[in-house]
Amino acid sequence: MKQLVRYAVVGVVTNALGYLVYLGVTWAGLGPKLAVSLLYGAGVTASFLGNRRWTFRHQGDLASGGVRFVVAHATGYLLNLALLLVFVDRIGWPHQLVQAAAILVVAAYLFLLMRVFVFPPQLGSAR
């Protein structure tokens, strides 16, 4: 449970800041999908640093953990983009609401990947 709480704290901080920047750049005229694409990398970096050390207390190899983290987030990015394509482009829902919901969906998906693929106990995590 502590791990989930730590993951949530890292996620809330990084996503709240990212969402505020997202709203600002889309308000300034940048398209929603381009904004998400540009901001995703900064969010991934902040999340890796916070989750590796604090949430999962991973002691394993930095490089291999980083590669798995990038793979996990690449699939998370594709999930986020798919949600925008379906619910904004196809259905016509407001991108602000869809992106807010996508943050929660992708966060749950990524937590599962972090536990079983990126920072599993047998690869050096101390829980």
DSSP file (Angstrom, degrees, kcal/mol; ACC not computed):
  #  RESIDUE AA STRUCTURE BP1 BP2  ACC     N-H-->O    O-->H-N    N-H-->O    O-->H-N    TCO  KAPPA ALPHA  PHI   PSI    X-CA   Y-CA   Z-CA
    1    1 A M     >        0   0    0      0, 0.0     4,-2.2     0, 0.0     5,-0.2   0.000 360.0 360.0 360.0 -38.3    0.0    0.0    0.0
    2    2 A K  H  >  +     0   0    0      1,-0.2     4,-2.8     2,-0.2     5,-0.2   0.899 360.0  53.8 -59.7 -39.0    2.9    2.4    0.8
    3    3 A Q  H  > S+     0   0    0      1,-0.2     4,-2.6     2,-0.2    -1,-0.2   0.905 107.8  48.9 -62.9 -42.1    4.2    1.8   -2.7
    4    4 A L  H  > S+     0   0    0      2,-0.2     4,-2.4     1,-0.2    -1,-0.2   0.895 111.5  49.8 -64.7 -40.1    0.9    2.7   -4.3
    5    5 A V  H  X S+     0   0    0     -4,-2.2     4,-2.4     2,-0.2    -2,-0.2   0.924 112.1  47.4 -64.7 -44.7    0.7    5.9   -2.2
    6    6 A R  H  X S+     0   0    0     -4,-2.8     4,-2.5     2,-0.2     5,-0.2   0.917 111.8  50.8 -62.9 -42.2    4.2    6.9   -3.2
    7    7 A Y  H  X S+     0   0    0     -4,-2.6     4,-2.7     1,-0.2    -1,-0.2   0.911 110.2  50.3 -60.0 -42.2    3.4    6.2   -6.8
    8    8 A A  H  X S+     0   0    0     -4,-2.4     4,-3.2     2,-0.2     5,-0.2   0.899 109.3  50.6 -64.2 -41.0    0.3    8.4   -6.5
    9    9 A V  H  X S+     0   0    0     -4,-2.4     4,-2.3     2,-0.2     5,-0.2   0.951 113.4  44.5 -62.7 -49.1    2.3   11.3   -4.9
   10   10 A V  H  X S+     0   0    0     -4,-2.5     4,-2.5     1,-0.2     5,-0.3   0.928 116.9  47.9 -59.7 -44.0    4.8   11.2   -7.7
   11   11 A G  H  X S+     0   0    0     -4,-2.7     4,-2.7    -5,-0.2     5,-0.3   0.907 110.8  49.1 -64.6 -43.9    2.1   10.9  -10.3
   12   12 A V  H  X S+     0   0    0     -4,-3.2     4,-2.5     2,-0.2     5,-0.3   0.933 114.4  45.4 -63.4 -45.5   -0.1   13.7   -8.9
   13   13 A V  H  X S+     0   0    0     -4,-2.3     4,-2.0    -5,-0.2     5,-0.2   0.960 118.4  40.5 -64.1 -51.4    2.8   16.1   -8.7
   14   14 A T  H  X S+     0   0    0     -4,-2.5     4,-2.2    -5,-0.2    -2,-0.2   0.898 120.1  44.4 -67.4 -39.1    4.2   15.3  -12.2
   15   15 A N  H  X S+     0   0    0     -4,-2.7     4,-3.0    -5,-0.3     5,-0.2   0.858 110.3  53.5 -76.0 -34.1    0.8   15.1  -13.9
   16   16 A A  H  X S+     0   0    0     -4,-2.5     4,-2.1    -5,-0.3    -2,-0.2   0.945 113.9  43.0 -63.4 -46.3   -0.7   18.2  -12.2
   17   17 A L  H  X S+     0   0    0     -4,-2.0     4,-2.1    -5,-0.3    -2,-0.2   0.930 116.1  48.7 -63.9 -43.7    2.3   20.2  -13.4
   18   18 A G  H  X S+     0   0    0     -4,-2.2     4,-2.7    -5,-0.2    -2,-0.2   0.891 110.3  50.9 -62.7 -40.0    2.1   18.6  -16.8
   19   19 A Y  H  X S+     0   0    0     -4,-3.0     4,-2.8     2,-0.2    -1,-0.2   0.887 108.6  51.6 -67.6 -38.0   -1.6   19.2  -17.2
   20   20 A L  H  X S+     0   0    0     -4,-2.1     4,-2.1     2,-0.2    -1,-0.2   0.917 112.3  45.8 -63.4 -42.2   -1.2   22.8  -16.3
   21   21 A V  H  X S+     0   0    0     -4,-2.1     4,-2.9     2,-0.2     5,-0.3   0.918 111.4  53.8 -64.7 -42.2    1.4   23.2  -19.0
   22   22 A Y  H  X S+     0   0    0     -4,-2.7     4,-2.4     1,-0.2     5,-0.3   0.929 109.5  47.1 -55.9 -48.5   -0.8   21.2  -21.4
   23   23 A L  H  X S+     0   0    0     -4,-2.8     4,-2.2     1,-0.2    -1,-0.2   0.901 113.0  50.4 -61.7 -40.3   -3.7   23.6  -20.8
   24   24 A G  H  X S+     0   0    0     -4,-2.1     4,-1.7     2,-0.2    -2,-0.2   0.925 112.9  43.2 -64.9 -45.5   -1.4   26.6  -21.2
   25   25 A V  H  <>S+     0   0    0     -4,-2.9     5,-2.5     2,-0.2     4,-0.2   0.844 115.3  48.6 -74.5 -31.0    0.1   25.5  -24.5
   26   26 A T  H ><5S+     0   0    0     -4,-2.4     3,-1.1    -5,-0.3    -1,-0.2   0.874 110.3  52.1 -73.3 -34.6   -3.2   24.4  -26.0
   27   27 A W  H 3<5S+     0   0    0     -4,-2.2    -2,-0.2    -5,-0.3    -1,-0.2   0.864 105.9  55.7 -63.0 -35.0   -4.8   27.7  -24.9
   28   28 A A  T 3<5S-     0   0    0     -4,-1.7    -1,-0.2    -5,-0.2    -2,-0.2   0.534 133.0 -91.1 -76.9  -5.8   -1.9   29.4  -26.7
   29   29 A G  T < 5S+     0   0    0     -3,-1.1     2,-0.3     1,-0.4    -3,-0.2   0.376  79.8 136.1 117.8  -5.2   -2.8   27.5  -29.9
   30   30 A L      < -     0   0    0     -5,-2.5    -1,-0.4     1,-0.1    -2,-0.1  -0.571  59.9-109.1 -74.9 137.6   -0.9   24.2  -29.9
   31   31 A G     >  -     0   0    0     -2,-0.3     4,-2.6     1,-0.1     5,-0.2  -0.298  23.5-117.2 -65.7 150.6   -3.0   21.2  -30.9
   32   32 A P  H  > S+     0   0    0      0, 0.0     4,-2.3     0, 0.0     5,-0.2   0.886 111.8  46.3 -57.8 -44.7   -3.9   18.7  -28.2
   33   33 A K  H  > S+     0   0    0      2,-0.2     4,-2.0     1,-0.2     5,-0.1   0.881 114.7  47.0 -70.8 -36.7   -2.0   15.7  -29.8
   34   34 A L  H  > S+     0   0    0      2,-0.2     4,-2.4     1,-0.2     5,-0.2   0.895 111.4  52.3 -68.5 -39.3    1.1   17.7  -30.5
   35   35 A A  H  X S+     0   0    0     -4,-2.6     4,-2.3     2,-0.2    -2,-0.2   0.935 111.1  46.1 -61.2 -46.8    1.0   19.2  -27.0
   36   36 A V  H  X S+     0   0    0     -4,-2.3     4,-1.8     1,-0.2    -1,-0.2   0.907 112.0  52.4 -62.2 -41.7    0.8   15.7  -25.4
   37   37 A S  H  X S+     0   0    0     -4,-2.0     4,-0.6     1,-0.2    -1,-0.2   0.903 113.3  42.8 -62.4 -42.0    3.6   14.5  -27.7
   38   38 A L  H  < S+     0   0    0     -4,-2.4     4,-0.5     1,-0.2     3,-0.3   0.865 118.3  43.9 -73.2 -36.5    6.0   17.3  -26.7
   39   39 A L  H  X S+     0   0    0     -4,-2.3     4,-1.8    -5,-0.2     3,-0.3   0.695  94.1  79.2 -83.1 -19.1    5.2   17.2  -23.0
   40   40 A Y  H  X S+     0   0    0     -4,-1.8     4,-2.4     1,-0.2    -1,-0.2   0.884  89.1  54.6 -60.1 -41.9    5.3   13.4  -22.6
   41   41 A G  H  X S+     0   0    0     -4,-0.6     4,-2.1    -3,-0.3    -1,-0.2   0.890 107.4  49.3 -61.3 -41.6    9.1   13.2  -22.5
   42   42 A A  H  > S+     0   0    0     -4,-0.5     4,-2.1    -3,-0.3    -1,-0.2   0.899 112.4  48.6 -65.3 -40.1    9.5   15.6  -19.7
   43   43 A G  H  X S+     0   0    0     -4,-1.8     4,-2.3     2,-0.2    -2,-0.2   0.882 109.3  52.6 -66.5 -38.8    6.8   13.8  -17.7
   44   44 A V  H  X S+     0   0    0     -4,-2.4     4,-2.6     2,-0.2    -2,-0.2   0.914 109.5  49.2 -63.0 -43.6    8.5   10.4  -18.3
   45   45 A T  H  X S+     0   0    0     -4,-2.1     4,-2.1     2,-0.2    -2,-0.2   0.940 113.0  45.7 -62.7 -48.4   11.9   11.7  -17.1
   46   46 A A  H  X S+     0   0    0     -4,-2.1     4,-2.2     1,-0.2     5,-0.2   0.899 114.0  50.2 -61.9 -40.4   10.4   13.2  -13.9
   47   47 A S  H  X S+     0   0    0     -4,-2.3     4,-3.0     2,-0.2     5,-0.4   0.906 108.4  51.8 -65.8 -42.8    8.4   10.1  -13.2
   48   48 A F  H  X S+     0   0    0     -4,-2.6     4,-2.6     1,-0.2     5,-0.3   0.942 111.3  47.0 -59.4 -48.2   11.4    7.8  -13.7
   49   49 A L  H  X S+     0   0    0     -4,-2.1     4,-1.3     1,-0.2     5,-0.4   0.925 118.2  41.0 -61.7 -46.0   13.6    9.7  -11.2
   50   50 A G  H  X>S+     0   0    0     -4,-2.2     4,-1.8    -5,-0.2     5,-1.2   0.913 120.2  41.9 -69.4 -43.3   10.8    9.9   -8.6
   51   51 A N  I  <>S+     0   0    0     -4,-3.0     5,-2.9     3,-0.2     6,-0.5   0.868 110.1  55.2 -76.6 -36.3    9.6    6.3   -9.0
   52   52 A R  I  <5S+     0   0    0     -4,-2.6     6,-2.8    -5,-0.4    -1,-0.2   0.956 122.5  24.9 -61.7 -50.1   12.9    4.6   -9.3
   53   53 A R  I  <5S+     0   0    0     -4,-1.3    -2,-0.2    -5,-0.3    -3,-0.1   0.923 135.5  24.1 -82.4 -46.5   14.3    5.9   -6.1
   54   54 A W  I  <5S+     0   0    0     -4,-1.8    -3,-0.2    -5,-0.4    -2,-0.1   0.941 124.7  36.6 -93.1 -51.9   11.3    6.7   -3.9
   55   55 A T  I   <S+     0   0    0     -5,-1.2    -3,-0.2     1,-0.2   -48,-0.1   0.972 134.9  16.4 -69.7 -55.1    8.3    4.6   -5.0
   56   56 A F  S   <S-     0   0    0     -5,-2.9    70,-0.5   -50,-0.1    -1,-0.2   0.525  86.1-141.7-100.7  -7.2    9.9    1.3   -5.9
   57   57 A R        -     0   0    0     -6,-0.5    69,-1.5     1,-0.2     2,-0.3   0.891  30.0-167.5  46.8  47.6   13.3    1.8   -4.2
   58   58 A H  B     +A  125   0A   0     -6,-2.8    67,-0.3    -7,-0.3    -1,-0.2  -0.491  25.0 176.9 -73.5 128.4   14.9    0.1   -7.2
   59   59 A Q        +     0   0    0     65,-2.1    66,-0.2    -2,-0.3    -1,-0.1   0.383  48.2 105.8-108.1  -1.3   18.6   -0.9   -6.7
   60   60 A G  S    S-     0   0    0      1,-0.2    64,-0.1    63,-0.1     2,-0.1   0.025  86.3 -48.7 -73.3-176.7   19.0   -2.7  -10.0
   61   61 A D     >  -     0   0    0     62,-0.2     4,-2.1     1,-0.1     5,-0.2  -0.297  44.9-146.0 -58.6 127.5   20.9   -1.5  -13.1
   62   62 A L  H  > S+     0   0    0      1,-0.2     4,-2.4     2,-0.2     5,-0.1   0.904  95.2  49.8 -62.6 -43.9   20.0    2.1  -14.0
   63   63 A A  H  > S+     0   0    0      2,-0.2     4,-2.4     1,-0.2    -1,-0.2   0.940 113.3  42.9 -66.0 -48.6   20.3    1.5  -17.7
   64   64 A S  H  > S+     0   0    0      1,-0.2     4,-2.3     2,-0.2    -1,-0.2   0.897 115.8  49.6 -68.1 -37.3   18.2   -1.6  -18.0
   65   65 A G  H  X S+     0   0    0     -4,-2.1     4,-2.3     1,-0.2    -1,-0.2   0.898 111.0  51.2 -63.1 -39.2   15.6   -0.1  -15.7
   66   66 A G  H  X S+     0   0    0     -4,-2.4     4,-2.4    -5,-0.2    -2,-0.2   0.896 109.1  49.5 -64.2 -41.0   15.6    3.0  -17.8
   67   67 A V  H  X S+     0   0    0     -4,-2.4     4,-2.4     2,-0.2    -2,-0.2   0.936 112.8  46.4 -64.3 -46.2   15.1    1.1  -21.0
   68   68 A R  H  X S+     0   0    0     -4,-2.3     4,-2.6     1,-0.2    -2,-0.2   0.886 111.6  53.1 -63.0 -37.5   12.2   -0.9  -19.5
   69   69 A F  H  X S+     0   0    0     -4,-2.3     4,-2.7     2,-0.2    -2,-0.2   0.919 109.5  47.9 -62.4 -44.4   10.7    2.4  -18.2
   70   70 A V  H  X S+     0   0    0     -4,-2.4     4,-2.3     2,-0.2    -2,-0.2   0.907 111.7  50.0 -64.1 -41.9   10.9    4.0  -21.7
   71   71 A V  H  X S+     0   0    0     -4,-2.4     4,-1.9     2,-0.2    -2,-0.2   0.933 111.9  48.4 -61.3 -45.7    9.3    0.9  -23.2
   72   72 A A  H  X S+     0   0    0     -4,-2.6     4,-1.9     1,-0.2    -2,-0.2   0.926 114.1  45.8 -60.7 -45.0    6.5    1.0  -20.6
   73   73 A H  H  X S+     0   0    0     -4,-2.7     4,-2.8     1,-0.2    -1,-0.2   0.798 106.0  59.5 -72.5 -27.1    6.0    4.7  -21.2
   74   74 A A  H  X S+     0   0    0     -4,-2.3     4,-2.1     2,-0.2    -1,-0.2   0.916 109.1  44.3 -63.8 -41.3    6.0    4.4  -25.0
   75   75 A T  H  X S+     0   0    0     -4,-1.9     4,-2.1     2,-0.2    -2,-0.2   0.871 112.5  52.5 -70.2 -34.3    3.1    2.0  -24.7
   76   76 A G  H  X S+     0   0    0     -4,-1.9     4,-2.5     2,-0.2    -2,-0.2   0.897 108.2  51.3 -63.9 -39.9    1.5    4.5  -22.2
   77   77 A Y  H  X S+     0   0    0     -4,-2.8     4,-3.0     2,-0.2     5,-0.2   0.929 109.5  49.7 -61.1 -45.7    1.9    7.3  -24.7
   78   78 A L  H  X S+     0   0    0     -4,-2.1     4,-2.4     1,-0.2    -2,-0.2   0.886 110.8  49.9 -62.8 -38.1    0.3    5.2  -27.4
   79   79 A L  H  X S+     0   0    0     -4,-2.1     4,-2.2     2,-0.2    -1,-0.2   0.929 112.1  48.1 -63.0 -45.1   -2.6    4.5  -25.1
   80   80 A N  H  X S+     0   0    0     -4,-2.5     4,-2.0     1,-0.2    -2,-0.2   0.928 113.1  47.5 -60.6 -46.9   -3.0    8.2  -24.3
   81   81 A L  H  X S+     0   0    0     -4,-3.0     4,-2.7     1,-0.2    -1,-0.2   0.895 110.2  52.6 -62.9 -41.0   -2.8    9.1  -28.0
   82   82 A A  H  X S+     0   0    0     -4,-2.4     4,-2.7    -5,-0.2     5,-0.3   0.898 107.1  52.5 -62.3 -40.5   -5.4    6.4  -28.8
   83   83 A L  H  X S+     0   0    0     -4,-2.2     4,-2.5     1,-0.2     5,-0.4   0.912 111.7  46.3 -61.9 -41.9   -7.8    7.8  -26.2
   84   84 A L  H  X>S+     0   0    0     -4,-2.0     4,-2.1     2,-0.2     5,-1.5   0.923 112.8  49.8 -65.0 -43.8   -7.4   11.3  -27.7
   85   85 A L  I  <>S+     0   0    0     -4,-2.7     5,-1.4     3,-0.2    -2,-0.2   0.919 118.5  38.0 -61.5 -44.2   -7.9   10.0  -31.2
   86   86 A V  I  <>S+     0   0    0     -4,-2.7     5,-1.8     3,-0.2     4,-0.5   0.967 125.4  33.4 -72.6 -53.7  -11.1    8.0  -30.3
   87   87 A F  I  <5S+     0   0    0     -4,-2.5     6,-2.9    -5,-0.3    -3,-0.2   0.770 130.4  29.9 -82.8 -25.6  -12.8   10.3  -27.9
   88   88 A V  I  <5S+     0   0    0     -4,-2.1     4,-0.4    -5,-0.4    -3,-0.2   0.892 129.3  32.0 -93.8 -56.2  -11.8   13.7  -29.3
   89   89 A D  I   <S+     0   0    0     -5,-1.5    -3,-0.2    -4,-0.1    -4,-0.1   0.895 131.8  28.9 -72.1 -41.3  -11.4   13.1  -33.0
   90   90 A R  I   <S+     0   0    0     -5,-1.4    -3,-0.2    -4,-0.5    -4,-0.1   0.911 133.7  26.8 -87.4 -45.9  -14.0   10.4  -33.5
   91   91 A I  S   <S-     0   0    0     -5,-1.8    -3,-0.2    -6,-0.1    -4,-0.2   0.785  96.3-129.2 -92.7 -29.6  -16.6   11.1  -30.8
   92   92 A G        +     0   0    0     -4,-0.4    -4,-0.2    -6,-0.2    -3,-0.1   0.674  47.1 156.1  92.6  17.8  -16.1   14.8  -30.4
   93   93 A W        -     0   0    0     -6,-2.9    -1,-0.2     1,-0.1     2,-0.1  -0.399  56.6 -84.6 -73.2 156.1  -15.7   15.1  -26.6
   94   94 A P    >>  -     0   0    0      0, 0.0     4,-2.1     0, 0.0     3,-0.5  -0.410  32.6-137.3 -63.5 130.2  -13.7   18.1  -25.3
   95   95 A H  H 3> S+     0   0    0      1,-0.2     4,-2.6     2,-0.2     5,-0.2   0.800 100.2  62.4 -61.3 -29.6  -10.0   17.4  -25.3
   96   96 A Q  H 3> S+     0   0    0      1,-0.2     4,-1.7     2,-0.2    -1,-0.2   0.920 108.9  40.3 -62.7 -43.2   -9.5   18.9  -21.8
   97   97 A L  H <> S+     0   0    0     -3,-0.5     4,-2.3     2,-0.2     5,-0.2   0.891 114.7  51.8 -72.2 -40.7  -11.8   16.3  -20.2
   98   98 A V  H  X S+     0   0    0     -4,-2.1     4,-2.7     1,-0.2    -2,-0.2   0.924 110.9  47.9 -63.1 -43.9  -10.5   13.4  -22.3
   99   99 A Q  H  X S+     0   0    0     -4,-2.6     4,-1.9     2,-0.2    -1,-0.2   0.889 109.4  53.4 -66.1 -37.8   -6.9   14.3  -21.4
  100  100 A A  H  X S+     0   0    0     -4,-1.7     4,-1.0    -5,-0.2    -1,-0.2   0.924 113.7  42.6 -61.3 -43.6   -7.8   14.5  -17.7
  101  101 A A  H  X S+     0   0    0     -4,-2.3     4,-2.2     1,-0.2     3,-0.3   0.880 109.5  58.2 -69.0 -37.9   -9.4   11.1  -17.8
  102  102 A A  H  X S+     0   0    0     -4,-2.7     4,-3.0     1,-0.2     5,-0.3   0.857  98.2  60.5 -61.4 -35.2   -6.5    9.7  -19.9
  103  103 A I  H  X S+     0   0    0     -4,-1.9     4,-2.0     1,-0.2    -1,-0.2   0.924 108.6  43.5 -57.5 -44.3   -4.1   10.7  -17.1
  104  104 A L  H  X S+     0   0    0     -4,-1.0     4,-2.0    -3,-0.3    -2,-0.2   0.911 115.0  48.0 -69.4 -43.0   -5.9    8.4  -14.7
  105  105 A V  H  X S+     0   0    0     -4,-2.2     4,-2.1     1,-0.2    -2,-0.2   0.945 115.3  44.3 -63.3 -48.6   -6.2    5.5  -17.2
  106  106 A V  H  X S+     0   0    0     -4,-3.0     4,-2.8     1,-0.2    -1,-0.2   0.873 110.2  56.5 -66.6 -36.7   -2.6    5.7  -18.2
  107  107 A A  H  X S+     0   0    0     -4,-2.0     4,-2.2    -5,-0.3    -1,-0.2   0.924 108.9  45.7 -61.3 -44.7   -1.4    6.0  -14.6
  108  108 A A  H  X S+     0   0    0     -4,-2.0     4,-1.7     2,-0.2    -2,-0.2   0.921 113.8  49.6 -64.3 -44.0   -3.2    2.8  -13.5
  109  109 A Y  H  X S+     0   0    0     -4,-2.1     4,-1.7     1,-0.2    -2,-0.2   0.921 112.6  47.2 -59.0 -46.2   -1.8    1.0  -16.6
  110  110 A L  H  X S+     0   0    0     -4,-2.8     4,-2.9     1,-0.2    -1,-0.2   0.846 104.7  59.4 -69.8 -34.1    1.7    2.2  -15.9
  111  111 A F  H  X S+     0   0    0     -4,-2.2     4,-2.1     2,-0.2    -1,-0.2   0.935 106.9  48.0 -58.9 -44.6    1.6    1.3  -12.2
  112  112 A L  H  X S+     0   0    0     -4,-1.7     4,-2.0     1,-0.2     5,-0.3   0.919 112.8  47.9 -62.0 -43.3    1.0   -2.3  -13.1
  113  113 A L  H  X>S+     0   0    0     -4,-1.7     4,-2.8     1,-0.2     5,-2.1   0.884 108.8  54.6 -64.7 -37.6    3.8   -2.3  -15.6
  114  114 A M  I  <>S+     0   0    0     -4,-2.9     5,-2.9     3,-0.2    -1,-0.2   0.918 111.4  45.0 -61.5 -43.2    6.2   -0.7  -13.1
  115  115 A R  I  <5S+     0   0    0     -4,-2.1    -1,-0.2    -5,-0.2    -2,-0.2   0.879 126.9  26.0 -69.7 -39.2    5.5   -3.5  -10.6
  116  116 A V  I  <5S+     0   0    0     -4,-2.0    -2,-0.2    -5,-0.2    -3,-0.2   0.719 135.6  18.0-102.0 -22.0    5.8   -6.4  -13.0
  117  117 A F  I  <5S+     0   0    0     -4,-2.8    -3,-0.2    -5,-0.3    -4,-0.1   0.778 124.6  35.3-118.6 -46.8    8.0   -5.2  -15.8
  118  118 A V  I   <S+     0   0    0     -5,-2.1    -4,-0.2     1,-0.2    -3,-0.2   0.955 131.9  12.2 -83.1 -52.1   10.1   -2.2  -15.0
  119  119 A F  S   <S+     0   0    0     -5,-2.9    -1,-0.2    -6,-0.2    -5,-0.1  -0.334  78.6 163.7-124.2  50.5   11.0   -2.5  -11.3
  120  120 A P    > > -     0   0    0      0, 0.0     3,-1.9     0, 0.0     5,-1.0  -0.347  48.5-113.4 -69.7 153.7   10.1   -6.1  -10.3
  121  121 A P  G > 5S+     0   0    0      0, 0.0     3,-1.8     0, 0.0     4,-0.3   0.861 113.7  59.6 -54.9 -40.7   11.6   -7.4   -7.0
  122  122 A Q  G 3 5S+     0   0    0      1,-0.3    -3,-0.0     2,-0.2     0, 0.0   0.619 100.3  58.8 -68.8  -9.5   13.8  -10.0   -8.7
  123  123 A L  G < 5S-     0   0    0     -3,-1.9    -1,-0.3   -63,-0.0   -62,-0.2   0.148 135.0 -74.0-104.2  18.5   15.5   -7.2  -10.6
  124  124 A G  T < 5S+     0   0    0     -3,-1.8   -65,-2.1     1,-0.3     2,-0.3   0.518  80.1 145.4 111.9   5.5   16.7   -5.4   -7.5
  125  125 A S  B   < -A   58   0A   0     -5,-1.0     2,-0.6    -4,-0.3    -1,-0.3  -0.562  33.8-154.3 -77.3 138.5   13.7   -3.7   -6.0
  126  126 A A              0   0    0    -69,-1.5    -1,-0.0   -70,-0.5     0, 0.0  -0.962 360.0 360.0-108.7 118.3   13.6   -3.4   -2.2
  127  127 A R              0   0    0     -2,-0.6    -1,-0.1    -6,-0.0  -124,-0.1   0.414 360.0 360.0-100.5 360.0   10.0   -3.1   -1.0
